[in-house]
Amino acid sequence: MTVDTIVIGAGVVGAAAARSLAEAGSRVLLLEAFERGHDRGSSHGASRIFRHGYDAADYVQLSVRAAAGWQRLEKQCGRTVFDRTGALDHGDPRALDAIAAAMTAEGLPSERLRGAEAAERWPGLAFEDDVLFSPGGGRLHAHDAIEALLDSAAAAGAELRFGTRVLSLDSDGDGVVVTTDDGEHRAARLVVAAGSWTPVLARPWLSRHGAELPEVRVTEEQPAHFPLRPGPADDEALWPSFVHHPTDPEVPSVYGLLTPGEGVKVGVHGGGPVVDPDARDRTIDPTRLERLQRYVAEWVPGVDASRPEAISCLYDTTPDSDFVLDRVGAVTVATGFSGHGFKFGPALGDVLARLTLHGERAPERFRLAVASPD
């Protein structure tokens, strides 16, 4: 099959890229190794945090574009994917100062509170003394969001193929040939947005074309849902998304949000064991789960820490935790999103489409260190 653009991966980034490319008029073929809505990667599940809480202008700007993109998707598809519950950061005052300054620079409102004030307002959480509230944050309905992106891509003309594993990428004149387990497909351009599988797929192409992908650690992370306790915090409307930036070096960085009908999801941000995405068994580590339960018992009093429902998911993380969004010849590579990439979905789709179709480069921090000129 020959098309204008092939996209590999139907997680949030691949789905968003396929949609943006198709809306721009490109004939798109989206290839996904597993079934639609599978749970083997990083995009599955019911909920993800949305927040503007970054200390760098380019990330905050990207979050503003993403918020507008989610709103447009909701209007386009007639379904809710973004609940604006607000988002909290608490802990290290230096981290909160930097986040507040970056949001203020982009015209985003925020509110600074003391820990006691925050605990009265959000009784399900315990806080360090410095708290920052962002009313523009909230939670995304992850599964529904991806389904909406895929439906929108298909409505714009993209062909979606599931259960089609990519085996290799090769040059085809000025374009690419993608060999899969159901045959060869050719295109003028290719986007590799296959989550934890991206480094294996893209690295040989990049090396042949004089570019190197940074190390990408694929780890298995283990958040858990905890049921609400009866009491002042059992109203789901009282739960914003939250991130703890601890002042105690012995306490990990932790995130959380309510998943309607499932409880409050709490997870340590990164730090899981390195795994092969094709060979993990997703067994829950009881030691890690016990550590998470101890944290939850102290810092999330509105839930029952004794009744966790653990989750297994993948992170793909670069050394500096920044994304990779860059193009080498006919191939655009997108990786390093896990842990904080989902929220940016529509904005990343737009960035990748502009990069792929027009060569518009992403901000400097997202580029490959060394890349051959097109």
Secondary structure, DSSP 8 states (H G I E B T S, - for coil): -EEEEEEE--SHHHHHHHHHHHHTT--EEEE-SS-TT-SSSSS-SSEEEE----SSHHHHHHHHHHHHHHHHHHHHHTS--EE---EEEEE-HHHHHHHHHHHHHTT---EEEEHHHHHHHSTT----SEEEEETT-EEEEHHHHHHHHHHHHHHTT-EEE-S--EEEEEEETTEEEEEETTEEEEEEEEEE--GGGHHHHHHHHHHHTT------EEEEE--EEE-B-SSTT--GGG--EEEEE-SSTTS--EEEEEETTTEEEEEESS---B--TTT------HHHHHHHHHHHHHH-TTB-TTS-EE--EEEEE-TTS--EEEEETTEEEEE--TTT-GGGHHHHHHHHHHHHHH-----GGGS-SS----
